[in-house]
Amino acid sequence: GQQLNQSPQSMFIQEGEDVSMNCTSSSIFNTWLWYKQDPGEGPVLLIALYKAGELTSNGRLTAQFGITRKDSFLNISASIPSDVGIYFCAGQKNTGTASKLTFGTGTRLQVTL
Amino acid sequence: EAGVAQSPRYKIIEKRQSVAFWCNPISGHATLYWYQQILGQGPKLLIQFQNNGVVDDSQLPKDRFSAERLKGVDSTLKIQPAKLEDSAVYLCASKQTGEKLFFGSGTQLSVL
């Protein structure tokens, strides 16, 4: 099955720095979502985007739905140690009752003090 | 509010053995999903249930994988027989309406 391409694959940053990651697809999606996964846990939804061009913030997180509907980016400002984890983008296509979610390959974030 | 419960947390089996995973979704959530997450990859959808009916099982390897949700609540996922490449975390998720999926902590399967 298709997986979305995320970059970078991993990042090592210092506490307080800003972070930017993106996600690209060959397919168009109706909705873009960003999840964070901590070790040994399932992914947790951070932000959902519903319209092309939409820019949405959630605290220190900002995400945008690309104009072409084939990409999205996530920014984290002033990173803190608890930002450590794997960030996944996910695209959703609504096909009748099946709203299929396709996940990206993930960006692993490490924050050093 | 209780989250999505999954068991067991870990399972180690030998290839060609059978294994079953259990999921109890959040109360009232009609939609239930099983995902497979191979190390270093994002979750991949195996099957989606709406109440006790299958909505999408297009990516479920039906020769060895089966899943059921008999009363529209709990669900089980079975692998019979297991292969080495089935080693992964199996995540269950549920939702009521909208886009927000709630994931369980997963079952980590190692096939030796």
HADDOCK unambig.tbl for C-alpha pairs under 7 A between the chains (distance, minus, plus):
assign (segid A and resid 40 and name CA) (segid B and resid 105 and name CA) 6.45 0.50 0.50
assign (segid A and resid 41 and name CA) (segid B and resid 105 and name CA) 4.34 0.50 0.50
assign (segid A and resid 41 and name CA) (segid B and resid 106 and name CA) 6.83 0.50 0.50
assign (segid A and resid 42 and name CA) (segid B and resid 91 and name CA) 6.90 0.50 0.50
assign (segid A and resid 42 and name CA) (segid B and resid 103 and name CA) 5.15 0.50 0.50
assign (segid A and resid 42 and name CA) (segid B and resid 104 and name CA) 5.52 0.50 0.50
assign (segid A and resid 42 and name CA) (segid B and resid 105 and name CA) 4.74 0.50 0.50
assign (segid A and resid 42 and name CA) (segid B and resid 106 and name CA) 6.44 0.50 0.50
assign (segid A and resid 43 and name CA) (segid B and resid 103 and name CA) 6.25 0.50 0.50
assign (segid A and resid 45 and name CA) (segid B and resid 100 and name CA) 6.80 0.50 0.50
assign (segid A and resid 88 and name CA) (segid B and resid 42 and name CA) 6.96 0.50 0.50
assign (segid A and resid 98 and name CA) (segid B and resid 55 and name CA) 5.98 0.50 0.50
assign (segid A and resid 98 and name CA) (segid B and resid 56 and name CA) 6.51 0.50 0.50
assign (segid A and resid 103 and name CA) (segid B and resid 42 and name CA) 5.47 0.50 0.50
assign (segid A and resid 103 and name CA) (segid B and resid 43 and name CA) 6.12 0.50 0.50
assign (segid A and resid 103 and name CA) (segid B and resid 44 and name CA) 6.95 0.50 0.50
assign (segid A and resid 104 and name CA) (segid B and resid 42 and name CA) 5.66 0.50 0.50
assign (segid A and resid 105 and name CA) (segid B and resid 41 and name CA) 5.14 0.50 0.50
assign (segid A and resid 105 and name CA) (segid B and resid 42 and name CA) 5.00 0.50 0.50
assign (segid A and resid 106 and name CA) (segid B and resid 41 and name CA) 6.73 0.50 0.50
assign (segid A and resid 106 and name CA) (segid B and resid 42 and name CA) 6.16 0.50 0.50
